Amino acid sequence: LGHLFEPVVGERFDLIVSNPPYIAEPEYAELDPGVRDFEPREALVSGPDGLAHTRAILERAGEYLAPGGLVALEVDSRRAEQSAGLAWVSGFRDVRVERDVFDRPRFLLVRKERA
């Protein structure tokens, strides 16, 4: 997962948007075949807890965000609060979870403090 920011080392962004993999390894076999058989495994599975990619992005995003910059991630609704906690542990204080059209907690929005 160390390769996520490799192509943009040294850059600063006002916005980082990602729909990272967020299925836990044990859940993969239980996925609907229409999803499991269509998408590459790497596009779906994110470690044993489903949070490896989200964690990796949040741990490094502060280095790449301009002051006041925003990270917007799609997250598993079952792990939205855990994802928000990862943002907090990564040093972000402006953290919120927004709901999708089905009223499920789906989007993690994290803003870097202004200088």
C-alpha positions, 0 to 999 in steps of 0.5 A: 500500500506504500505506492498510493502517493508514490506518483505525486511525492512532493505535491500539494493538493486542495482535494484528494478523492478516492473510492478505495477497496474496503471489503475485509478479507473474510467477507470476500467469499460472501460477496454477491457473485455479480460483484465478486466475479466482475471486479478484480479482487485487488479493487475490492479487498483491503486487508483483514479488517477492510480498512488497510487502504483507508488507513494508508490514505489517511496516514499520509494524506496530511503530507499531500494536502494544502492547508484547508484541503479536503480528503473525500473517501467512500467507505464501507457503511459498517466501518464508517465510524472506524474510518472516522476514528482512523482520521482522528488518530492520523491527526485530523480534527475536522472529520465527518461522515455523510450519508448516501442516497440510501441513508447509509453512512458512506462518505468520509470527509476530512479537512486539514487545518488552515495554517 
